[in-house]
Amino acid sequence: MASAMQLADLMQKLGIVNKIEHDSQLQFKKLYQQQIEQIWHRYLDHKRYFYAQEQRWSNNPFWQRRQQLNSIFDW
């Protein structure tokens, strides 16, 4: 019977391990990208929410621009 080390060596020589690692890396990158996009969209949602709550300086150009952007980009 082959030992685990011999089996691992054989799998590396045949390129099986490399293919599995490559596929795993692609899956990881896809999952990572999805998570980053979710985090980004949550950040934008929170930003929009909190900026919309501010009413004290509604005549200030800074806040007027934020209110306009919130209405244009309804994420």
Contacts in CASP RR format, 6 or more apart in sequence:
PFRMAT RR
TARGET T0000
AUTHOR 0000-0000-0000
METHOD contacts of the structure
MODEL  1
MASAMQLADLMQKLGIVNKIEHDSQLQFKKLYQQQIEQIWHRYLDHKRYF
YAQEQRWSNNPFWQRRQQLNSIFDW
2 10 0 8 1.000
8 17 0 8 1.000
11 17 0 8 1.000
12 18 0 8 1.000
41 75 0 8 1.000
44 75 0 8 1.000
45 75 0 8 1.000
48 70 0 8 1.000
48 73 0 8 1.000
48 75 0 8 1.000
51 63 0 8 1.000
51 66 0 8 1.000
51 67 0 8 1.000
51 70 0 8 1.000
52 67 0 8 1.000
52 70 0 8 1.000
54 63 0 8 1.000
54 66 0 8 1.000
57 63 0 8 1.000
58 64 0 8 1.000
58 67 0 8 1.000
END
